[in-house]
């Protein structure tokens, strides 16, 4: 924005413009300067000036929306006392969304729901805010997590004919909350957590689209339990998932071996 502002102010020296680049830019100054050489056509400068003005208008409107959103959230009753139970530090390595409001949305949702959403793998304050805006702060409209997942369109439906299942697929629904859960599921790919390990295995076996839908449902169910029953989220970790998956595979192999009249012998660890 500093470079664009200087261009609109009349600066044409590419080296002077390159000097305004942020320190985090990886390109060397010579490359930046070369990319800022131009013929400065009047009609293109006119378009650029209009685009900058629109950008500033949009920024002002977004700021006004943030103010209105904060006022609306402040009207919700508090579930916990922030002075008696202050919010803990943010987990390391969990970056905030660039689309997050200017105010402290994480603390505000913690006051309303009693849950620190930054501690939940795959879910952040912006995802929680989107779901709460669509479904309510207490999810009282849904008697069970299965009905909640069905409303989100994350449950498969079976198309049958003559008692035979012809096709299994999820319903096509337009739901902002479901879209938020799907987006959250994609962030689990590199997560060193129980859900992250589960997502990577599902992605390998089913492919990305089906794995995202499956993990979106797996995120929706604990989300429901956290709000509805006040349970605390506990991540059991990648190692727990791998150990549990190994036990499951051993049980499956043992059952198949018994049917074939064979016996599985598990070597003892040294």
Secondary structure, 3 states (H helix, E strand, C coil): CHHHHHHHHCCCCHHHHHCCCCCCCCCCHHHHHHHCCCCCCHHHHHHHHHHHHHHHHHHHHHHHHHHHHHHHHHCCCCCCCCCCCCCCCCCCCCCCCCCCCCCCHHHHHHHHHCCCHHHCCCCCHHHHHHHHHHHCCCCCCCCCHHHHHHHHCCCEEEEEECCEEEEEEECCCCCHHHHHHHHHHHHHHHCCCHHHHHHHHHHHHHCHHHHHHHHHHHHHHHHHHHHHHCCCCCCCHHHHHHHHHHHHHHHHHHHHHHHCCCCCCCCCCC
